[in-house]
Amino acid sequence: MAADPLVDVHVHLYPDARSGQQAKDRYVIWEYGDDPGIEFSASTGDLTDLMALYRQAGFDRAIVVHLFDTALAQAEAMTRLAFSGAPGAGRPDLGPAPAGPAAAPCALRPAVPAGPAAAEAMRAAAEAMRASNRWVAAVARANPLIEVLISIDPTIASPDEMVAHLAELAGAGVRGVKLHPVSQVFSPADPRLFPIYDLCCDAGLVVLSHSGPGHRGGASAMPAEFAPVLRQWPRLRLVLAHLGGASWPETAELADSFPQVVFDLSEIIEWAGAPNAPSAAELAGLIRHVGADRVMLGSDFPWYDPARTADRVAGLPGLGPAERAAILGGTATRFFGLEVAA
């Protein structure tokens, strides 16, 4: 009898161990409250690390949700312009390295000075984002274990540029896009995203978005904020990461209202029991309310160990074998149309 599939739908990948470790070192989690004893992974998130770990743990597929560090790219571009003597660049005091979207989802983007240098820094960041997406798409093409959702940031690229870029890489096999409204500082219903939603509906591409509250009055991505998007694009294949994060009490209502939306349980399952997270029993109850056929395993690798996350799913109280199998890979296999070897 063939084993049930094992699929991780929330994976981050870095070009080398140094950049992965740098991202982890800057990572800050604020929304769940006090740490209830989190065990972070020792992985650094480069390709060698990912391939070895997932093969050893028996994963059939890893879906990379790529997230480009816009804030860091803009700051680095401003520094280059300052030291090159570009007009209007000056010599800004950039302070410590900013915590960008890939490193710290809770971070607010630091302000970039206005003027010609800022515009040039934005153009440089947009081109760097496209290059980063092309890199991860090429990695996926060469590795049958990996599927990719590319990073899209409407604050640095125009709608036409984003659509052209997504269409280019969709033709090369990427499965859709990853959004992070909190760290990229936009609303899920931002009009700049409308052409992306149109294209994703027309092409059957997936949109996976961070979900959770904002930080200190910043942009947020609470489940209720996706309702206007789901009403306007009922065919959108939307995945909300973290089952709503610290705004998880809103998740059941959104799921009831919009049966087309699905979820991953990355990170929230590791923080179960924290002050602003559900208990293990509450998390299992939420999954049963939503339906295990709409919930997928996500590890948030390399911050957390994917095998341990799978074990935590197995340990959730009150779920039956069919529900656990769906979460661990059945739902993802169906939703993404994956071919998994028997």
C-alpha positions in Angstrom: 0.0 0.0 0.0 1.4 3.4 -1.0 2.3 5.9 1.7 0.3 9.0 2.0 2.0 12.0 0.4 4.0 14.5 2.5 4.0 18.0 1.2 5.3 21.3 2.8 3.6 24.3 1.2 5.5 27.0 3.1 9.3 26.9 2.5 11.8 29.7 2.1 15.0 29.2 0.1 18.2 31.2 0.0 21.1 31.3 -2.5 23.6 30.3 0.2 23.9 29.5 3.8 25.2 32.9 4.8 22.2 34.8 3.4 19.8 32.3 4.9 21.4 32.6 8.3 21.4 36.4 8.0 17.7 36.3 7.4 17.1 34.1 10.4 19.3 36.2 12.6 17.1 39.3 11.9 13.9 37.4 12.2 11.5 38.9 14.9 8.2 37.4 15.9 6.0 39.7 17.9 2.4 38.8 17.3 1.9 35.7 19.4 3.2 37.0 22.7 5.7 35.3 25.0 7.7 32.4 23.6 6.2 29.1 25.0 9.4 27.2 24.3 9.8 27.4 20.6 12.4 25.1 19.0 13.9 26.8 16.0 15.6 24.8 13.3 19.4 24.8 12.8 18.9 24.9 9.1 20.2 27.8 7.0 17.9 27.4 4.1 20.2 27.0 1.1 19.5 24.4 -1.6 21.9 21.7 -0.3 20.3 22.0 3.1 16.8 21.9 1.8 17.3 18.9 -0.5 19.1 16.8 2.1 16.6 17.5 4.8 13.4 17.0 2.7 14.7 13.8 1.1 15.8 12.4 4.5 12.4 13.3 6.1 10.5 11.7 3.2 8.8 14.8 1.8 7.4 14.4 -1.7 7.3 18.1 -2.5 8.4 21.4 -1.1 6.7 24.6 -2.3 8.9 27.6 -2.0 7.0 30.8 -1.1 9.7 33.2 -2.2 9.8 36.6 -0.5 12.2 39.2 -1.7 13.7 41.6 0.9 12.6 44.9 -0.6 13.6 47.1 2.3 17.2 45.7 2.3 17.5 46.0 -1.5 16.4 49.7 -1.4 18.7 50.5 1.5 21.6 48.9 -0.3 20.8 50.8 -3.5 20.7 54.1 -1.6 24.1 53.3 -0.1 25.6 52.5 -3.5 24.2 55.7 -4.9 25.5 57.7 -2.0 29.0 56.4 -2.4 28.9 56.8 -6.1 28.1 60.5 -5.8 24.8 60.2 -7.6 22.9 63.6 -7.7 20.4 63.8 -4.9 21.8 60.8 -3.1 23.7 62.5 -0.3 25.3 60.3 2.4 22.3 59.0 4.3 22.7 57.5 7.7 21.0 54.1 7.1 21.6 52.9 10.6 21.5 49.2 11.3 20.5 46.8 8.5 16.8 46.9 8.1 14.7 43.8 8.8 13.3 43.1 5.4 10.2 41.0 4.4 12.1 37.8 4.1 13.8 38.2 7.4 11.1 39.7 9.7 7.5 39.6 8.6 6.5 41.9 11.4 9.0 44.7 10.4 7.7 48.0 9.1 9.6 49.2 6.0 12.0 52.0 6.8 11.3 55.3 5.1 13.3 55.9 1.9 14.2 59.6 1.3 12.3 61.2 -1.5 14.0 62.5 -4.7 15.8 61.1 -7.7 18.0 58.8 -5.7 15.0 57.2 -4.0 13.3 56.7 -7.4 16.5 55.1 -8.7 16.7 52.9 -5.6 13.2 51.7 -6.2 14.0 50.8 -9.8 17.1 48.9 -8.6 15.0 47.0 -6.0 12.4 46.1 -8.6 15.1 44.7 -10.9 16.7 42.9 -8.1 13.3 41.3 -7.2 12.9 40.1 -10.8 16.4 38.7 -10.8 15.8 36.9 -7.5 12.5 35.4 -8.8 14.3 34.2 -11.9 16.9 32.5 -9.8 14.4 30.6 -7.7 12.4 29.7 -10.7 15.5 28.2 -12.3 16.2 26.3 -9.1 12.7 24.8 -9.3 13.0 23.8 -12.9 16.2 21.8 -12.1 14.8 20.1 -9.0 11.6 17.9 -9.2 11.2 18.2 -5.4 10.5 22.0 -5.6 7.6 24.1 -6.8 7.7 27.9 -6.5 5.5 30.9 -5.8 7.4 34.1 -6.7 7.6 37.3 -4.7 5.5 40.2 -5.9 5.7 43.7 -4.3 3.3 46.3 -5.7 5.2 49.1 -3.9 8.2 48.9 -6.1 6.9 47.7 -9.5 4.0 48.9 -11.6 1.0 46.7 -12.2 2.0 46.3 -15.9 5.6 45.3 -14.8 4.3 42.8 -12.3 1.9 41.2 -14.8 4.6 40.9 -17.4 7.0 39.4 -15.0 4.5 36.9 -13.6 3.4 35.9 -17.1 7.1 35.4 -18.1 7.8 33.1 -15.1 4.4 31.3 -15.2 5.4 30.2 -18.7 8.6 28.8 -17.1 6.6 26.8 -14.6 6.1 28.9 -11.5 2.8 28.2 -9.7 1.8 31.7 -8.6 2.8 34.4 -6.2 3.6 35.1 -2.5 2.4 38.3 -0.9 3.2 39.7 2.5 1.0 42.8 3.1 2.4 43.4 6.6 6.1 43.8 5.7 5.5 45.0 2.1 3.1 47.6 3.5 -0.1 47.3 1.4 -3.6 46.2 1.8 -4.8 42.8 0.4 -7.3 44.8 -1.6 -4.8 47.3 -2.9 -5.9 48.3 -6.5 -2.3 47.8 -7.7 -2.8 44.1 -7.1 -6.0 43.8 -9.2 -4.2 43.0 -12.5 -2.3 40.3 -10.6 -5.5 38.8 -9.3 -7.0 38.9 -12.8 -4.1 37.1 -14.3 -4.0 34.5 -11.5 -7.7 33.8 -12.0 -7.3 33.5 -15.8 -4.2 31.3 -15.6 -5.2 29.2 -12.6 -2.2 30.5 -10.6 -2.1 30.5 -6.8 -1.9 33.5 -4.5 -0.4 32.6 -1.1 -0.5 35.5 1.4 0.8 36.0 4.9 -2.2 36.6 7.2 -2.1 38.2 10.6 -2.4 41.5 12.4 -0.2 44.6 11.7 2.5 45.8 14.0 2.3 49.1 15.8 -0.3 50.5 13.5 1.3 49.3 10.3 -0.3 47.4 7.4 -2.2 44.3 8.4 -3.4 41.1 6.7 -6.2 39.9 9.0 -8.5 37.3 7.5 -11.5 39.7 7.2 -9.3 42.0 5.0 -9.3 39.3 2.3 -13.1 39.2 2.1 -13.4 42.0 -0.5 -10.8 40.2 -2.6 -12.6 36.9 -2.5 -15.9 38.6 -3.3 -14.5 40.3 -6.4 -12.4 37.3 -7.5 -14.4 34.2 -6.5 -12.2 32.0 -8.8 -9.0 33.2 -7.1 -7.0 30.3 -5.7 -6.1 31.9 -2.4 -4.1 30.4 0.4 -3.9 32.2 3.7 -0.7 31.3 5.6 -0.6 30.7 9.3 -4.4 30.1 9.6 -4.7 33.8 10.3 -1.8 34.1 12.7 -2.6 36.0 15.9 -5.9 37.0 14.2 -6.9 33.4 14.1 -10.3 34.0 15.8 -11.4 35.6 12.5 -10.5 32.6 10.4 -13.6 30.5 10.9 -15.9 33.2 9.7 -13.9 33.9 6.6 -13.8 30.2 5.8 -17.5 29.9 6.3 -18.2 32.8 4.0 -15.7 31.9 1.3 -15.4 28.1 0.8 -12.8 28.6 -2.0 -10.1 29.9 0.3 -7.6 27.4 1.8 -5.0 27.7 4.5 -1.6 26.6 5.7 -0.8 26.1 9.4 2.9 27.2 9.3 4.3 28.9 12.4 0.9 29.0 14.3 1.3 25.3 15.0 4.7 25.9 16.5 3.4 28.8 18.7 0.3 26.9 19.9 -0.2 27.8 23.6 1.3 31.3 23.4 -0.9 34.1 24.7 -2.1 35.2 21.3 -2.1 31.8 19.6 -4.6 29.0 20.0 -4.0 26.1 22.2 -3.3 22.7 20.5 -7.0 21.8 21.2 -8.2 25.2 19.8 -6.1 24.8 16.8 -7.4 21.3 16.1 -11.0 22.6 16.6 -10.3 25.4 14.1 -9.0 22.9 11.6 -12.0 20.7 12.0 -14.3 23.7 11.6 -12.6 24.8 8.4 -12.2 21.2 7.2 -8.9 19.3 6.9 -9.5 19.3 3.1 -8.8 23.0 3.2 -5.7 23.0 5.5 -2.1 22.2 4.4 1.1 21.5 6.3 3.6 24.4 6.2 6.8 24.5 8.1 8.2 28.0 7.4 11.6 26.3 6.8 14.3 27.2 7.6 13.0 28.8 10.9 11.3 25.6 11.9 12.1 21.9 11.3 9.6 20.4 8.8 9.8 16.9 10.2 9.0 18.3 13.7 6.1 20.3 12.2 4.7 17.1 10.7 5.0 15.4 14.1 3.1 18.3 15.7 0.3 17.7 13.2 0.3 14.1 14.1 0.0 15.1 17.8 -3.0 17.5 17.4 -5.9 16.2 19.6 -9.1 15.0 18.1 -8.1 14.6 14.5 -8.7 11.3 12.7 -6.2 9.5 10.4 -7.9 10.8 7.2 -7.8 14.4 8.5 -4.1 14.1 9.4 -3.3 12.6 6.0 -5.1 15.4 4.3 -3.2 18.1 6.2 0.2 16.3 5.7 -0.1 16.2 2.0 -3.4 15.1 0.6 -4.9 18.6 0.5 -1.8 20.1 -1.1 -1.5 17.3 -3.7 -5.1 18.0 -4.8 -4.9 21.8 -4.6 -1.7 22.2 -6.5 -2.3 19.3 -8.8 0.9 17.6 -7.8 2.0 14.3 -9.2 3.4 12.3 -6.4 5.1 9.0 -6.9 3.4 5.9 -5.3 
